[in-house]
């Protein structure tokens, strides 16, 4: 794939989630050798701030090339290596949801992985530059999401437990 802005087939939430997960994994591999460590751990809220900043920068130009060049990343150099690292589970998920080949799925994951690595790097750099907590609106939204997710999981467990009781009667 030569144009990262042209995606083969529809991108579902699971395919995008798999691609971003792959990006985070590749970013951890790419950044593990660096010695500069932020003054505090980078959390989910920091990544959300970085996603917003990276998307805004990409939207301004219509693609991610300028944003990647600003932080010294070249898609053509990184994409093949990141594609080769694509986890089989992520490749299968993208294949099943987009009806494209495994090779194209790996290529697509590699493209998204570069953006994921750029977002993670943006978050790490931003925390190193300013270790203050992320904006309250983002941390509150993540806390609300966590509460809703926990409540949903409890409801599912209760429903499952109730089903077991009825099955025994």
LINLIN-V728899 format. One record per residue. N is the residue number from 1. D_FIRST is the distance of its C-alpha to the first C-alpha in Angstrom with 1 decimal. Layout:
n=N d_first=D_FIRST
n=N d_first=D_FIRST
This chain:
n=1 d_first=0.0
n=2 d_first=3.8
n=3 d_first=5.8
n=4 d_first=6.9
n=5 d_first=9.7
n=6 d_first=8.3
n=7 d_first=8.7
n=8 d_first=9.1
n=9 d_first=12.8
n=10 d_first=15.5
n=11 d_first=15.6
n=12 d_first=19.0
n=13 d_first=21.1
n=14 d_first=20.8
n=15 d_first=17.0
n=16 d_first=17.0
n=17 d_first=20.0
n=18 d_first=18.4
n=19 d_first=15.4
n=20 d_first=18.0
n=21 d_first=20.2
n=22 d_first=17.7
n=23 d_first=17.2
n=24 d_first=21.0
n=25 d_first=21.3
n=26 d_first=19.0
n=27 d_first=20.8
n=28 d_first=24.1
n=29 d_first=23.1
n=30 d_first=22.0
n=31 d_first=25.1
n=32 d_first=27.7
n=33 d_first=28.8
n=34 d_first=29.7
n=35 d_first=33.4
n=36 d_first=33.6
n=37 d_first=34.3
n=38 d_first=34.8
n=39 d_first=38.4
n=40 d_first=37.6
n=41 d_first=35.1
n=42 d_first=32.0
n=43 d_first=32.1
n=44 d_first=30.3
n=45 d_first=31.8
n=46 d_first=30.5
n=47 d_first=27.0
n=48 d_first=27.5
n=49 d_first=28.9
n=50 d_first=25.9
n=51 d_first=23.4
n=52 d_first=25.5
n=53 d_first=25.6
n=54 d_first=21.9
n=55 d_first=21.1
n=56 d_first=23.9
n=57 d_first=22.7
n=58 d_first=19.1
n=59 d_first=20.8
n=60 d_first=23.0
n=61 d_first=20.2
n=62 d_first=17.8
n=63 d_first=15.0
n=64 d_first=15.1
n=65 d_first=14.9
n=66 d_first=18.7
n=67 d_first=19.5
n=68 d_first=17.5
n=69 d_first=19.2
n=70 d_first=22.5
n=71 d_first=22.5
n=72 d_first=21.2
n=73 d_first=17.8
n=74 d_first=14.9
n=75 d_first=11.4
n=76 d_first=10.2
n=77 d_first=13.3
n=78 d_first=13.3
n=79 d_first=10.0
n=80 d_first=10.5
n=81 d_first=14.1
n=82 d_first=13.7
n=83 d_first=11.4
n=84 d_first=14.2
n=85 d_first=16.7
n=86 d_first=15.5
n=87 d_first=18.9
n=88 d_first=19.3
n=89 d_first=20.8
n=90 d_first=17.9
n=91 d_first=15.6
n=92 d_first=18.3
n=93 d_first=18.8
n=94 d_first=15.2
n=95 d_first=15.4
n=96 d_first=18.9
n=97 d_first=18.2
n=98 d_first=15.1
n=99 d_first=15.8
n=100 d_first=12.5
n=101 d_first=12.5
n=102 d_first=13.1
n=103 d_first=10.3
n=104 d_first=7.7
n=105 d_first=10.3
n=106 d_first=10.4
n=107 d_first=6.8
n=108 d_first=7.8
n=109 d_first=11.1
n=110 d_first=10.2
n=111 d_first=8.8
n=112 d_first=12.0
n=113 d_first=14.0
n=114 d_first=13.7
n=115 d_first=15.1
n=116 d_first=17.6
n=117 d_first=18.7
n=118 d_first=19.2
n=119 d_first=21.3
n=120 d_first=23.3
n=121 d_first=23.9
n=122 d_first=25.1
n=123 d_first=27.4
n=124 d_first=28.8
n=125 d_first=29.4
n=126 d_first=31.0
n=127 d_first=33.3
n=128 d_first=34.3
n=129 d_first=35.2
n=130 d_first=36.9
n=131 d_first=38.0
n=132 d_first=39.6
n=133 d_first=38.6
n=134 d_first=35.8
n=135 d_first=37.0
n=136 d_first=39.4
n=137 d_first=37.6
n=138 d_first=34.5
n=139 d_first=36.7
n=140 d_first=38.9
n=141 d_first=36.0
n=142 d_first=34.7
n=143 d_first=38.3
n=144 d_first=38.7
n=145 d_first=35.5
n=146 d_first=36.9
n=147 d_first=40.3
n=148 d_first=38.9
n=149 d_first=36.7
n=150 d_first=39.8
n=151 d_first=42.0
n=152 d_first=39.5
n=153 d_first=39.5
n=154 d_first=43.3
n=155 d_first=43.6
n=156 d_first=41.4
n=157 d_first=43.6
n=158 d_first=46.7
n=159 d_first=45.6
n=160 d_first=44.8
n=161 d_first=48.2
n=162 d_first=50.0
n=163 d_first=48.4
n=164 d_first=49.7
n=165 d_first=53.2
n=166 d_first=53.3
n=167 d_first=52.1
n=168 d_first=55.0
n=169 d_first=57.7
